[in-house]
Amino acid sequence: MLTDDELQRISAFMKQRYGIELGEKKVIVNGRLQNYVKRNGWNNYHEFMDAVERDKTGTQEKILVNYLTTNHTYFMREFEHFDYARKVALPWAKKKAEATKDLRVWCGAASTGEEPYMIAMVLSDFFGLEKNQWDLRVLATDISTKALQQAMLGIYSAEQLQKLPEQWKRHFFKALAGGEQYQVTDELKQQLIFRQFNLMDDFPFKKKMHIIFLRNVMIYFNDETKRKVVQKVYDALEPGGYFFIGTTETIDRGSTPFQIIQPSIFRKREGM
């Protein structure tokens, strides 16, 4: 069983590297790591963490992150954001990027792909026949390499696609042998750029984003980490750009430079 001392060490490592708070999650940390630690012959979690810190290839650290990050998501989650994007954020972004035809959207918690694929479907629908005249690729990042591998495969069960509109299912997915699984079409897949990225790092964007989705990830951050990430998001957005967080998440209204549109939708003021 994970000791308090071992939890403290794992928690400090994850907080320093990834901003993730695990201090109160002893049962979860133990449940997710114990089989891996036992199977690989370490006698305790300190031995495992020694291996993580000594491994110059970073492989053990990736495994640790993959086990300790939650990747629970689904198609149509918090659909009101996509509806708002279609009706308000995208018409603004289209007008703003009219000269360059380069519309930049970032999904910063891509997980297993459902959210960035949803964004790409909304973009395809919104632009319709004009789509080919624009660069509409969505940057989709996550810290979990395991989740990203799944996202890049783009294979989902019939049950996972249940809530999608029928025309989206027909247009953006192809049934695999047996009919129980579906794969994202190559055309939709080409609209996404998948990358591993840690939100604690400096944001490397050469150009500013028009829309940023960072949903259901800041629940793992303390207030100070959250403030820093929100400020980096603000700096990475075009003036007038939109920022979406999870509907159960909050941002301290007193400390954010964002204009609050509704509790989970924010906007960088024009001319800022």
Summary of the structure (lengths in Angstrom):
residues: 272
radius of gyration: 19.9
end to end distance: 51.6
largest distance: 61.1
contacts: 794
relative contact order: 0.12
helix: 46%
strand: 17%
